[in-house]
């Protein structure tokens, strides 16, 4: 197939578009039409829908006389809302199924603005003939991903679509502003918690050669079993993906499993970069894959642009190894490993969240305090009870931050040295009634094929209320249904 010609000034965009066209070919997307993929239900109770629609209504008021359609999609490309007062463009978009309830990901619509923004997790502008399907070449689409301000995960996208002959110079800037305002509004309405900082690419040694795994604290069977699973798979020459919640210790587990097999091995951690840094990030560390006695833990592959995942898959396939694979992957869950990388994974090992390992809280707290202070730190019974009772929504990473702050104030940590967050929110022990409510929510969502809409109806509560309850109890609806 002949790929669209790009302007020289858009060389990086041209590479992304070319890669998107190649993916569209592999997906088997028809060149002459958009095959409709319809969902029977659109979740209008999510925080993304609520905040995104509010932001777009404000933007629409300033574009009242412009033929621009403003949309919100979820992370899978499902169109949640569409705002437009121009009857002509509305009728036209209906014909190509760019409407609420329809999916518009690359896999079914080919190269398009919102599909590319979701695949590469980067602002994307697709003009006229740059679309894969001829049905879409009458439009110009600008889309920007919306990241969850608390988890850093992909929440969805903001998409602005207009006629291809219209000026597109400001379209992407408007979409970027709308996506930023949506994320900011989501943060403001998410219990006032602190936004997760945007990741920046870096490579560093996880464990220095002098660190002995025997110096680490003895942890619960939930942790040691996961380490043993990873170690056994690696010893068998299998490629391992370690999955779990942010801050649960995925990189630490992967590194520990490697060190137990090769104590003197050099271990590097390649953290996911900002989208603009991906090229230089790959150049920085991929040569390490060919070095003996070196392992690279590629963290957060679920945050990588699609083209970068494909490049990594190619590099990994070319690496020759006689025993242990020279890389380990980490991601939020098995389903979020990029399509290009998932065929390489032989074994998935899950790290249990810290709230499911309460017996590990105090051993880890003492370990973190000793590392930061250089000597043992004592926790009073009251402080120990507070630490153990807290749910640790940000897992071990949050525990280390809390302990570092407390240990810097005193060598004997009591409740006054602990930050207020330990005594608020989901950190409190649940009452019996709250525990029963939480367990019933889990049961309804865990039923085969259950959706949030169905669970809310069964529980006798609105969808917005159920989403608030999920946040209150620290539950992940997708993980419960997987």
Residue pairs with C-beta under 8 A, 6 or more apart in sequence:
1 21
1 25
1 31
3 17
3 18
3 21
4 17
4 21
4 129
4 130
6 13
6 14
6 17
6 130
7 14
12 279
13 124
13 125
15 307
16 116
16 120
16 122
16 124
16 305
16 307
17 111
17 116
17 126
17 130
19 306
19 307
19 310
20 106
20 110
20 111
20 115
20 116
20 119
20 120
20 132
20 306
20 307
21 110
21 111
21 132
23 106
23 119
23 306
23 310
24 106
24 110
24 111
24 132
27 106
27 107
27 108
27 110
29 35
29 106
29 107
29 108
29 109
29 110
29 132
29 133
30 133
31 110
31 132
31 133
31 134
32 133
32 134
32 135
33 133
33 134
33 135
34 96
34 97
34 98
34 104
34 108
34 109
34 110
34 133
34 135
34 136
35 108
35 109
36 97
36 102
37 97
37 102
37 103
37 108
38 97
38 101
38 102
38 103
39 78
39 101
39 102
39 103
40 101
41 451
41 453
42 78
42 79
42 80
42 81
42 100
42 101
43 49
43 74
43 80
43 452
43 453
43 463
44 80
44 81
44 463
45 452
45 456
45 462
45 463
45 464
45 466
45 467
46 74
46 80
46 463
46 467
47 186
47 189
47 190
47 467
48 72
48 74
48 80
48 146
48 155
48 156
48 182
48 186
49 72
49 80
49 81
50 189
50 464
51 182
51 185
51 186
51 189
52 72
52 80
52 81
52 146
52 156
52 158
52 178
52 182
53 72
53 80
53 81
53 83
54 185
55 158
55 178
55 181
55 182
55 185
56 70
56 71
56 72
56 81
56 83
56 158
56 178
57 83
59 70
59 174
59 177
59 178
60 70
60 83
60 84
60 85
63 70
64 85
66 86
66 162
67 84
67 86
67 88
67 89
67 162
67 163
67 166
68 84
68 86
68 89
68 160
68 161
68 162
68 166
68 171
69 82
69 83
69 84
69 86
69 89
69 90
69 93
69 98
69 160
69 161
69 162
70 82
70 83
70 84
70 158
70 159
70 160
70 178
71 79
71 80
71 81
71 82
71 83
71 98
71 114
71 158
71 159
71 160
71 161
72 79
72 80
72 81
72 156
72 157
72 158
72 159
72 182
73 79
73 80
73 104
73 114
73 118
73 156
73 157
73 159
74 80
74 155
74 156
75 118
75 153
75 154
75 155
75 156
75 157
76 103
76 105
76 118
77 103
77 104
77 105
77 106
77 108
77 109
77 114
77 115
77 118
77 157
78 101
78 102
78 103
78 104
79 98
79 99
79 100
79 101
79 102
79 103
79 104
80 100
80 156
81 100
82 90
82 93
82 98
82 99
82 100
84 90
84 93
89 161
89 162
89 163
92 138
93 99
93 161
95 135
96 133
96 135
96 136
97 104
97 109
98 104
98 161
103 109
104 112
104 114
104 115
105 115
105 118
105 119
106 112
106 115
106 116
106 118
106 119
106 306
109 115
109 132
109 133
109 136
110 131
110 132
110 133
110 136
111 126
111 130
111 131
111 132
112 126
112 131
112 132
112 133
112 136
112 141
113 124
113 125
113 126
113 140
113 141
113 142
113 143
113 159
113 161
114 124
114 141
114 143
114 157
114 159
116 124
116 126
116 143
117 123
117 124
117 143
117 144
117 145
117 157
117 159
118 143
118 145
118 154
118 156
118 157
119 305
119 306
120 275
120 305
120 306
120 307
121 145
121 147
121 154
121 275
121 303
121 304
121 305
122 145
122 275
122 276
122 305
123 142
123 143
123 144
123 145
123 172
123 175
123 176
123 179
124 141
124 142
124 143
124 144
125 140
125 141
125 142
125 168
125 171
125 172
126 140
126 141
127 140
127 164
127 168
128 137
128 138
128 139
128 140
128 164
129 137
131 137
131 139
131 141
137 164
138 163
138 164
139 161
139 162
139 163
139 164
140 161
140 162
140 163
140 164
140 166
140 168
140 171
141 159
141 160
141 161
142 159
142 160
142 161
142 168
142 171
142 172
142 174
142 175
143 157
143 158
143 159
143 160
143 175
144 157
144 158
144 172
144 175
144 176
144 178
144 179
145 154
145 156
145 157
145 179
146 154
146 155
146 156
146 157
146 158
146 179
146 182
146 183
146 186
147 153
147 154
147 155
147 183
148 154
148 155
148 183
148 186
149 183
149 184
149 186
149 187
149 190
149 195
149 196
150 187
150 190
150 193
150 195
150 196
151 196
151 246
152 196
152 198
152 199
152 246
152 303
153 302
153 303
153 332
154 303
155 183
155 186
157 179
158 175
158 178
158 179
158 182
159 175
160 171
160 174
160 175
160 178
162 168
162 171
187 193
187 195
190 471
191 425
191 471
196 246
198 274
199 271
199 272
199 273
199 274
199 300
199 303
200 271
200 273
200 274
200 277
201 270
201 271
201 272
201 273
201 274
201 277
201 278
201 280
201 281
201 284
202 271
202 273
203 268
203 269
203 270
203 271
203 284
203 285
204 268
204 269
205 266
205 267
205 268
205 269
206 251
206 252
206 255
206 267
206 268
206 269
206 297
207 255
207 259
207 267
209 264
209 266
211 259
212 263
213 256
213 259
213 260
213 263
216 256
216 367
217 363
217 364
217 366
217 367
218 363
219 357
219 359
219 360
219 363
219 364
220 357
220 359
220 360
222 352
222 356
222 357
222 360
223 249
223 253
223 351
223 352
223 357
223 360
226 253
226 349
226 350
226 351
226 352
227 253
227 256
227 257
227 260
229 347
229 349
230 240
230 242
230 253
230 254
230 257
230 328
230 347
230 349
231 257
231 260
231 261
233 240
233 346
233 347
233 349
234 240
234 257
234 258
234 261
234 324
234 325
234 328
235 261
235 324
237 321
237 323
237 324
237 325
238 325
238 346
238 347
239 316
239 325
239 327
239 328
239 329
239 344
239 345
239 346
239 347
240 254
240 257
240 325
240 328
240 329
240 345
240 346
240 347
240 348
240 349
241 301
241 328
241 329
241 330
241 331
241 334
241 337
241 345
241 347
241 348
241 349
242 250
242 251
242 253
242 254
242 328
242 329
242 330
242 348
242 349
242 350
242 351
243 250
243 330
243 331
243 332
243 333
243 334
243 337
243 348
243 349
243 350
243 351
244 250
244 330
244 332
244 333
244 350
244 351
244 352
244 353
245 332
245 351
245 353
245 395
245 476
246 332
246 394
246 395
246 397
247 394
247 395
247 396
247 397
247 398
248 351
248 352
248 353
248 354
248 395
248 396
249 351
249 395
249 396
250 299
250 330
250 351
251 269
251 297
251 299
251 330
252 396
253 349
253 351
254 297
254 328
254 330
255 267
255 269
255 297
258 265
258 267
258 295
258 324
258 328
259 265
259 267
261 324
262 293
262 295
262 324
264 293
265 293
265 294
265 295
266 291
266 293
266 294
266 295
267 294
267 295
267 296
267 297
268 285
268 288
268 294
268 295
268 296
268 297
269 296
269 297
269 299
270 281
270 285
270 296
270 297
270 298
270 299
271 299
271 300
272 299
272 300
272 301
272 303
272 304
273 280
273 281
275 305
278 304
278 305
278 308
282 308
282 311
282 312
285 296
286 312
286 315
288 294
288 296
289 296
289 315
289 316
289 319
289 326
289 327
290 319
290 326
291 326
294 326
295 324
295 326
295 327
295 328
296 326
296 327
296 328
297 327
297 328
297 329
297 330
298 312
298 327
298 328
298 329
298 330
299 330
300 330
300 331
300 332
301 309
301 312
301 329
301 330
301 331
301 337
301 338
301 341
302 331
302 332
302 333
302 336
302 337
302 338
304 312
304 338
306 338
306 339
306 340
309 338
309 339
309 340
309 341
310 340
312 340
312 341
313 340
313 341
313 343
313 344
316 327
316 341
316 344
317 344
319 325
319 326
319 327
329 337
329 341
329 345
331 337
333 350
333 478
333 479
333 482
334 342
334 345
334 348
335 478
335 482
337 345
353 392
353 395
354 360
354 361
354 364
354 392
354 395
354 396
354 399
355 391
355 392
355 393
355 395
355 474
358 388
361 387
361 388
361 390
361 392
361 399
362 379
362 384
362 387
362 388
364 396
364 399
364 400
365 379
365 387
365 399
365 403
366 376
366 377
366 379
368 399
368 400
368 403
368 404
368 407
369 376
369 377
369 403
369 404
369 406
369 407
369 413
370 376
370 377
372 403
372 404
372 407
372 408
373 407
373 408
373 411
375 411
377 403
377 407
377 411
377 412
377 413
378 411
378 412
378 413
379 387
379 412
379 413
380 412
380 413
380 414
380 415
382 414
382 415
383 406
383 413
383 414
383 415
383 417
383 418
386 415
386 418
386 422
386 423
387 399
387 402
387 418
387 422
389 427
389 428
389 429
390 422
390 427
391 426
391 427
391 474
392 398
392 399
392 427
393 425
393 426
393 474
402 418
402 419
402 421
402 422
403 413
405 419
406 413
406 417
406 418
406 419
407 413
409 417
410 417
421 427
426 472
426 473
426 474
430 438
430 473
434 473
437 469
438 469
438 473
438 475
440 459
441 455
441 459
441 466
441 469
441 470
441 473
441 475
442 475
442 480
444 450
444 454
444 455
444 458
444 459
445 452
445 455
445 475
445 477
445 480
445 481
446 480
446 481
447 455
450 481
451 481
452 463
452 466
452 467
452 477
453 463
455 466
456 462
456 463
456 465
456 466
459 466
461 469
469 475
470 476
470 477
